[in-house]
Amino acid sequence: MTATSRTYLSALERGRQSPTLDKLEGIAHDIGVHPLTLLIYAYSAELSEHEVSAATARVQRELEELVRYDLSSQ
């Protein structure tokens, strides 16, 4: 991993550190996923498959609403 040390990653896993958005982006890059994928995975790790599907659908709807809001504000 280039973005972070093993010590830092271990501290993240144990909940002793909280990543900045820059660090999260670096970790995602290093493991070859989009930063949003990493966030969704972190939030959904303890959810059932149904709960993950529901949460993903909610995020999609909310993103669409934000885009509509942003477009209407211009």
C-alpha positions as CSV (number, residue, x, y, z in Angstrom):
1,M,0.0,0.0,0.0
2,T,1.3,3.4,-0.9
3,A,-1.2,5.7,0.7
4,T,-0.9,4.4,4.3
5,S,1.3,2.4,6.5
6,R,0.3,-1.0,7.9
7,T,0.3,0.5,11.4
8,Y,-2.2,3.2,10.3
9,L,-4.4,0.6,8.7
10,S,-4.3,-1.5,11.8
11,A,-5.3,1.5,13.9
12,L,-8.3,2.1,11.5
13,E,-9.4,-1.5,11.8
14,R,-9.3,-1.3,15.6
15,G,-11.2,2.0,15.6
16,R,-8.4,3.9,17.1
17,Q,-8.1,6.2,14.1
18,S,-10.7,7.8,11.7
19,P,-9.6,8.4,8.2
20,T,-9.7,11.8,6.5
21,L,-11.4,11.9,3.1
22,D,-7.9,12.2,1.5
23,K,-6.8,9.0,3.3
24,L,-10.0,7.2,2.4
25,E,-9.4,8.1,-1.3
26,G,-5.8,6.9,-1.1
27,I,-6.8,3.5,0.5
28,A,-9.6,3.1,-2.1
29,H,-7.1,3.8,-4.9
30,D,-4.6,1.3,-3.5
31,I,-7.1,-1.5,-3.4
32,G,-8.6,-0.6,-6.7
33,V,-12.1,0.5,-5.8
34,H,-14.0,3.8,-5.9
35,P,-14.0,5.7,-2.6
36,L,-17.8,5.4,-2.5
37,T,-17.5,1.6,-2.7
38,L,-15.3,1.6,0.3
39,L,-17.6,3.8,2.3
40,I,-20.7,1.7,1.3
41,Y,-18.8,-1.4,2.3
42,A,-17.8,0.0,5.6
43,Y,-21.4,1.1,6.4
44,S,-22.9,-2.2,5.2
45,A,-20.4,-4.8,6.6
46,E,-22.8,-5.8,9.3
47,L,-26.1,-5.6,7.3
48,S,-28.0,-8.3,5.7
49,E,-28.1,-8.6,1.9
50,H,-31.7,-7.1,1.9
51,E,-30.5,-4.2,4.1
52,V,-27.6,-3.5,1.8
53,S,-29.9,-3.5,-1.2
54,A,-32.3,-1.1,0.5
55,A,-29.5,1.2,1.6
56,T,-28.0,1.2,-1.9
57,A,-31.4,2.1,-3.4
58,R,-31.8,4.9,-0.9
59,V,-28.4,6.3,-1.7
60,Q,-29.3,6.2,-5.4
61,R,-32.6,8.1,-4.8
62,E,-30.9,10.7,-2.6
63,L,-28.2,11.3,-5.2
64,E,-30.8,11.8,-7.8
65,E,-32.6,14.2,-5.6
66,L,-29.4,16.2,-4.9
67,V,-28.7,16.4,-8.6
68,R,-32.2,17.7,-9.3
69,Y,-31.9,20.2,-6.4
70,D,-28.5,21.4,-7.7
71,L,-29.8,21.8,-11.2
72,S,-32.9,23.7,-10.0
73,S,-30.6,26.1,-8.0
74,Q,-28.7,27.2,-11.1
